[in-house]
Amino acid sequence: MYRNTRFEQLLKGLSRGEFENMVSNRESDKHSKGFSSWHQLVTMMYAQLSGCRSLRELETGFNNQAAHHYHLGCREVKRTTLSDANAKRDAELFMDVCRSLMGKVNRKLRRDVNDFLYLLDSSPITLKGRGYDEWTLEDRTRNTQGVKLHLLLNSKTEVPHYFNITAANINDITDATHVEIEQGATYVFDKGYCDYNWWHEINTSDAKFVTRFKKNASLVIVKAQAIPTAAREVVLKDYIVKFKNKHPRAKHINNYEAPLRQIVIDRPDHDTPLILATNDFERSAEEIAACYKKRWGVELYFKWVKQNLKIKRYLGRSENAIRIQIATALISYLLMALHRHTYRVKSSMKELLVLVSTSLFQRPEIDQYLMKKRRNEAQDEMLQRQEVLI
């Protein structure tokens, strides 16, 4: 009986039927010349999980596993063919696959989550030099040349709920307007998402947000709330406030008319306190501060992804190839998260990635069978020795 390799176990998390429907809708295989979108996805995932640093290394490593190609739905790959596909095949197909998989993984993992706290942020990915300058120079900013990865991360499951890849000069708030607001959830973000009308949209969607006021925010204090004695060393102020101006600047209308909370938190390691803004009147001031502190989770996630997935060194230099590689990196992460949940793996994601990268084509079921067989043989041998001694 055939047993799945660890790589095949991971790919089981992707519905091949749904994938082919996406391919059909975008006509991605119309000019494939024998190199299908599925073949491209599998080889790019192999590059991610095995740690390939070049097309030549990918070609050699993947083609040496020819015995497994049939069960993966693939065949041998040529680096020139893969390079052309990464440059020309629409990256939106892989973005669609990633978004669909995000929905699937979050639906499975959210059963164990009661409080939906989402962390929103972006991170620049620097791309400079030959092949990159042709398309990144025009959209660069003072600090960044390359692209920007936008993420909405579930704080509890550490699984992305939304992602997008944009030019470096796209403002965070511009992309945030594409995030679908979930009723009852709490969204945590920094001052880069300061748009009162977007805050109004979150509030009217019956969701909560925790962020920071800008220094120039024009506010009117409606009420000063009592601070519990135990929290006075941390919470300096807890006000109910409203915006003073309906027209904060020319030709701009502020639709946020509902009350807000302004919470001032002491920071002993900083010269100035932390001034938080929220529409949450149920949590205590300390709980609100704790929510904002969790925002560092998305920063740590970006750091983990950049250190452990292959989005620093690329297998192509075109914008399309970059988008495909980032999308397949996130697809690989999501499939590992789903695998970890399905098989109740207790290892961390880092440990699981190491395990997967070193045993992609091993068959865990056969390994477990052989281990159990050797254990039983050792026990039988020990019993026989004991019988001889008696």
Secondary structure, DSSP 8 states (H G I E B T S, - for coil): -----HHHHHHTTS-HHHHHHHHHHHTTTTT-TT--HHHHHHHHHHHHHHT--SHHHHHHHHHTTGGGHHHHT-----HHHHHHHHHHS-THHHHHHHHHHHHHHHHHHGGG-SS-EEEEEEEEEE--STTTHHHHSTT--SS--EEEEEEEEETTT--EEEEEEEETTS-HHHHHTTS---TT-EEE--GGG--HHHHHHHHHTT-EEEEE--TT--EEEEEE----GGGTTTEEEEEEEEES-S-SBTTB-----S-EEEEEE--TTSSS-EEEEE---SS-HHHHHHHHHTTHHHHHHHHHHHHHSS-SS-S--SHHHHHHHHHHHHHHHHHHHHHHHHTT--S-HHHHHHHHHH-TT--HHHHHHHHHHHHHHHHHHHHHHHHHH-
